[in-house]
Amino acid sequence: MTYLEVALAATVPADPRQPTPVPQTPRPRPVDDPARLIARLGQRHPGTPVTVRLDRTGCTIHLHEYGATRMLAKAATLRHAVAAL
C-alpha cells in the first residue's frame, strides 16, 4: 500500500485525451474530441435536440422533433457517425 499512490500517479497519462490503461482490458481506441463533433451536429440541426449515445458497440445519433425520435446515424465512432450525415 505504501507505493500505491506513486504507482497510480505514474499510470495516469499527462494528456487528458489519452485513456487511462486498465489491466485485463483490450487496448482502448483513441477518442475524438466530442465537443468539436457535437458542435458540427448543432450547426446541421440548429434549435433541434440531438442525442448522441456512445457505448461499447458504437455510436448512434438521434434527432428529436415534433414529439418523435428519429435515428440519424449509427457507426463505430462519433467521428464516423457525424461523417455519415
QUIRABEL-V213316 format. One record per residue. N is the residue number from 1. RES is the residue in three letters. SS is DSSP state (H for helix, E for strand, - for the rest). Layout:
n->(N,N)
res->(RES,RES)
ss->(SS,SS)
This chain:
n->(1,2,3,4,5,6,7,8,9,10,11,12,13,14,15,16,17,18,19,20,21,22,23,24,25,26,27,28,29,30,31,32,33,34,35,36,37,38,39,40,41,42,43,44,45,46,47,48,49,50,51,52,53,54,55,56,57,58,59,60,61,62,63,64,65,66,67,68,69,70,71,72,73,74,75,76,77,78,79,80,81,82,83,84,85)
res->(MET,THR,TYR,LEU,GLU,VAL,ALA,LEU,ALA,ALA,THR,VAL,PRO,ALA,ASP,PRO,ARG,GLN,PRO,THR,PRO,VAL,PRO,GLN,THR,PRO,ARG,PRO,ARG,PRO,VAL,ASP,ASP,PRO,ALA,ARG,LEU,ILE,ALA,ARG,LEU,GLY,GLN,ARG,HIS,PRO,GLY,THR,PRO,VAL,THR,VAL,ARG,LEU,ASP,ARG,THR,GLY,CYS,THR,ILE,HIS,LEU,HIS,GLU,TYR,GLY,ALA,THR,ARG,MET,LEU,ALA,LYS,ALA,ALA,THR,LEU,ARG,HIS,ALA,VAL,ALA,ALA,LEU)
ss->(-,-,-,H,H,H,H,H,H,H,H,-,-,-,-,-,-,-,-,-,-,-,-,-,-,-,-,-,-,-,-,-,-,H,H,H,H,H,H,H,H,H,H,H,-,-,-,-,E,E,E,E,E,E,E,-,-,E,E,E,E,E,E,E,E,-,-,E,E,E,E,E,E,E,E,-,-,H,H,H,H,H,H,H,-)
